[in-house]
């Protein structure tokens, strides 16, 4: 490494100033001189952009909830309606489901059809358990007269948690589609890319749930 | 290209995976499983701490909300690294940059809303007084 005129250059750096011979040296995809990145990389990047835009949309729901959480209009506040045991079980279900989805992607990589379908079935069962617990909580609140029309706080609560629940529902339908497609079409490259997107989606839902149980349930019940 | 060059670019390719990518070459099932198990262990640990924190008195009570948010951000990081496989490898540069931009927007939207609405609430008379004035 030589240091001259305040610039640092490395003899092995193909992009160092005054170096025009890019034909040799680094050939990893994405370096620019190894050809275009593989389709898998590009598909993952595109879907990651979608997930980030989805997270930005969720941030608007989070902001709404943070602003309206004290607007209870004489109705129950966060402390009165949240059952942390139920939330803990929901969290465990979703985390285990995310892990099972990881096992499914390992099975896909190893091209083990039976293990893949078993791991996906486990992912599905845990996702359904999460959804049923959430629906039971919602039904209990509505039955007590604390539905979304009760106060601005409850509107914001049902919108935020319900939006996540809708994403989980959509993800479960996608999961069943993936099981059927891998079963019918086998471990084709396009199926693997499709599954990569599904796995990213499922793990991202768990990330949103981490923010959700902290901001909505733990901060709501504790403060 | 010499043999050493080929070996070098192979090694680079190994560390060169996008989020959710299961490493196209060189990775065994065992190492993949180990990544997921470490991620699961850390996530469970952080979740349990988050749920137990308010009921234990280990943390000074007014600092509990901040501590909870810190643990949540840490757990999101764990999920990004161990489940979505976000790295700083060459092919992940775009993903990391997009994530940085997403985080910026999320903080602007949430932080800005909370900030502005707190000021508005501060400068407004309480709602029952407004109702009384209208009568």
Interface residues (C-beta under 8 A of the other chain):
Chain A: X24 X25 X26 X27 X28 X29 X30 X31 X34 X37 X38 X40 X41 X44 X45 X48 X49 X52 X53 X55 X56 X59 X60 X62 X63 X64 X66 X67 X84 X88 X91 X92 X95 X98 X99 X102 X103 X105 X106 X108 X109 X110 X196 X197 X199 X200 X203 X204 X206 X207 X210 X211 X213 X214 X215 X218 X219 X221 X222 X223
Chain B: X1 X5 X8 X9 X12 X13 X16 X18 X19 X20 X21 X22 X24 X29 X32 X33 X36 X39 X40 X43 X44 X47 X50 X51 X53 X54 X64 X65 X68 X69 X71 X72 X75 X76 X79 X80 X83 X84 X90 X91 X93 X94 X95 X98 X99 X101 X102 X105 X106 X109 X110 X112 X113 X114 X117
